[in-house]
Amino acid sequence: RDLKPENVFVTRDGHVKILDFGLAKQRPTASVDTAVAATRNVETGQGTVLGTVGYMAPEQVRGQQVDHRADIFAFGAVLYELLVGRRAFQGTTPADTVSAILKEDPPELATSGTAHVPPALDRIVRRCLEKNPDERFQSARDVAFALEAISGSGVSSSASAAAAPARRWPGATA
């Protein structure tokens, strides 16, 4: 629930890694060995607002119950920023940014003044950024399938990532 550019790293061999799971939700397990690892349990249920402004889904900023689709929204916000070089939702204050997340659509990718973004990729980003979680992609696998479909390669995502040259996000390290 805190996917943002600062948590995305590209390794020297071209693999993308997401680090910093400070807000990750722990799954209940049958047995937990408390002697091995002590963790802090942070309540992230309904009524609790945690995350980074600019990448939180509307239901997250409202303090409503969130699920994996909030991460799909954040992925869309990160992908938007990767493509155009600026945040999808931003305001002069954090409150203005929250208002933009709740009420505005991000500027069109095609009119961003950057390199040409194919319409199919624009549709994928916009579907990730839907305000209503039921209108977003329902799984990361669905997003990957849509991205692979427009890549024109038919090569699996892990194989194409390994073959692609390493690209670095500004400030990212391996």
C-alpha positions as CSV (number, residue, x, y, z in Angstrom):
1,R,0.0,0.0,0.0
2,D,2.9,2.3,-0.5
3,L,4.1,1.8,-4.0
4,K,5.9,4.8,-5.2
5,P,9.0,5.6,-7.4
6,E,11.3,5.7,-4.4
7,N,10.4,2.1,-3.7
8,V,11.1,0.8,-7.2
9,F,14.7,-0.3,-8.1
10,V,16.2,-1.7,-11.2
11,T,19.1,-4.1,-10.5
12,R,22.3,-4.2,-12.6
13,D,20.9,-7.2,-14.4
14,G,17.7,-5.4,-15.4
15,H,15.3,-6.9,-12.9
16,V,12.8,-4.6,-11.3
17,K,12.5,-4.9,-7.5
18,I,10.0,-3.3,-5.2
19,L,11.5,-2.6,-1.8
20,D,10.3,-1.0,1.5
21,F,7.3,-2.9,2.6
22,G,6.6,-0.6,5.6
23,L,2.9,-0.7,5.1
24,A,2.6,-4.2,3.8
25,K,-0.3,-6.1,5.2
26,Q,0.8,-9.3,7.0
27,R,-1.1,-12.4,6.1
28,P,-2.1,-14.6,9.1
29,T,-0.1,-17.8,9.3
30,A,-0.8,-21.0,11.1
31,S,2.3,-20.6,13.4
32,V,4.5,-17.6,13.9
33,D,7.8,-18.1,15.6
34,T,8.1,-14.9,17.6
35,A,11.7,-15.8,18.7
36,V,12.8,-15.6,15.1
37,A,11.4,-12.2,14.0
38,A,9.6,-9.6,16.0
39,T,7.4,-7.3,13.9
40,R,5.4,-4.3,14.6
41,N,1.7,-4.8,13.8
42,V,0.2,-1.6,12.4
43,E,-3.6,-1.5,11.9
44,T,-4.3,-0.6,8.3
45,G,-8.0,-1.3,8.3
46,Q,-11.0,0.9,7.6
47,G,-10.6,4.4,9.1
48,T,-6.8,4.4,8.9
49,V,-5.0,6.5,6.3
50,L,-1.5,5.4,5.5
51,G,0.5,5.9,2.4
52,T,2.2,8.5,0.3
53,V,0.1,11.3,-1.0
54,G,0.1,11.3,-4.8
55,Y,0.1,7.5,-5.1
56,M,-2.8,6.5,-2.8
57,A,-6.1,5.2,-4.3
58,P,-9.3,7.2,-3.6
59,E,-10.6,4.6,-1.2
60,Q,-7.2,4.7,0.6
61,V,-7.3,8.5,1.1
62,R,-10.9,8.3,2.3
63,G,-9.9,5.8,5.0
64,Q,-12.1,3.1,3.6
65,Q,-11.2,-0.6,3.4
66,V,-8.6,-1.2,0.8
67,D,-7.4,-4.3,-1.0
68,H,-4.9,-5.2,-3.8
69,R,-6.6,-2.9,-6.2
70,A,-5.2,0.1,-4.3
71,D,-1.8,-1.2,-5.4
72,I,-3.0,-1.3,-9.0
73,F,-4.0,2.3,-8.7
74,A,-0.5,3.2,-7.3
75,F,1.1,1.2,-10.1
76,G,-0.9,3.3,-12.6
77,A,0.3,6.5,-10.9
78,V,3.9,5.3,-11.0
79,L,3.6,4.2,-14.6
80,Y,2.1,7.5,-15.5
81,E,5.0,9.3,-13.9
82,L,7.5,7.1,-15.6
83,L,6.0,7.9,-19.0
84,V,5.6,11.6,-18.7
85,G,8.0,12.7,-16.0
86,R,5.5,14.2,-13.6
87,R,2.9,12.9,-11.2
88,A,-0.5,12.0,-12.3
89,F,-2.0,13.8,-9.3
90,Q,-0.4,16.8,-7.8
91,G,-1.4,20.0,-6.1
92,T,0.3,22.8,-4.3
93,T,-0.4,21.2,-1.0
94,P,-1.0,17.6,0.1
95,A,-4.7,18.5,0.6
96,D,-4.9,19.7,-3.0
97,T,-3.2,16.5,-4.2
98,V,-5.8,14.4,-2.3
99,S,-8.6,16.5,-3.9
100,A,-7.1,15.8,-7.3
101,I,-7.0,12.0,-6.6
102,L,-10.6,12.1,-5.6
103,K,-12.1,14.4,-8.2
104,E,-9.8,14.8,-11.2
105,D,-8.5,12.7,-14.0
106,P,-4.8,13.1,-14.8
107,P,-3.8,15.0,-17.9
108,E,-3.8,13.0,-21.1
109,L,-0.6,11.2,-21.8
110,A,-0.7,12.1,-25.5
111,T,-0.8,15.8,-24.7
112,S,1.9,15.6,-22.0
113,G,4.6,17.2,-24.3
114,T,6.8,14.1,-24.0
115,A,7.5,11.3,-26.4
116,H,4.5,9.7,-28.1
117,V,2.6,7.3,-25.9
118,P,0.6,4.7,-27.8
119,P,-3.2,5.0,-27.2
120,A,-3.3,1.4,-26.0
121,L,-0.8,2.2,-23.2
122,D,-2.8,5.3,-22.3
123,R,-5.9,3.1,-21.9
124,I,-4.0,0.7,-19.6
125,V,-2.7,3.5,-17.4
126,R,-6.2,5.1,-17.2
127,R,-7.8,1.8,-16.3
128,C,-5.3,1.4,-13.4
129,L,-6.2,5.0,-12.3
130,E,-10.0,4.5,-12.2
131,K,-11.5,6.1,-9.1
132,N,-13.8,3.1,-8.5
133,P,-11.8,-0.1,-7.7
134,D,-14.4,-2.3,-9.5
135,E,-13.5,-0.5,-12.7
136,R,-9.7,-1.0,-12.4
137,F,-7.9,-4.1,-13.4
138,Q,-8.8,-6.7,-10.9
139,S,-5.3,-8.2,-10.6
140,A,-1.7,-7.5,-11.3
141,R,-1.8,-10.5,-13.7
142,D,-4.5,-8.7,-15.7
143,V,-2.3,-5.6,-16.0
144,A,0.7,-7.7,-17.0
145,F,-1.4,-9.5,-19.6
146,A,-2.6,-6.1,-21.1
147,L,0.9,-4.8,-21.2
148,E,2.3,-7.9,-22.8
149,A,-0.5,-7.8,-25.4
150,I,0.6,-4.3,-26.6
151,S,4.3,-5.0,-26.4
152,G,4.1,-7.0,-29.7
153,S,6.7,-9.5,-28.4
154,G,4.8,-12.5,-27.1
155,V,7.9,-13.0,-24.9
156,S,7.2,-13.6,-21.3
157,S,7.7,-10.6,-19.0
158,S,10.6,-12.0,-17.1
159,A,12.5,-12.9,-20.3
160,S,11.9,-9.5,-21.9
161,A,13.0,-7.7,-18.7
162,A,16.2,-9.7,-18.7
163,A,16.8,-8.9,-22.4
164,A,16.0,-5.2,-22.0
165,P,18.8,-2.8,-21.2
166,A,18.8,-1.6,-17.6
167,R,16.9,1.7,-17.3
168,R,17.2,3.7,-14.1
169,W,14.6,5.9,-12.5
170,P,16.2,9.1,-11.3
171,G,17.7,8.5,-7.9
172,A,17.3,4.7,-8.1
173,T,20.1,2.4,-7.1
174,A,20.7,-1.3,-7.2
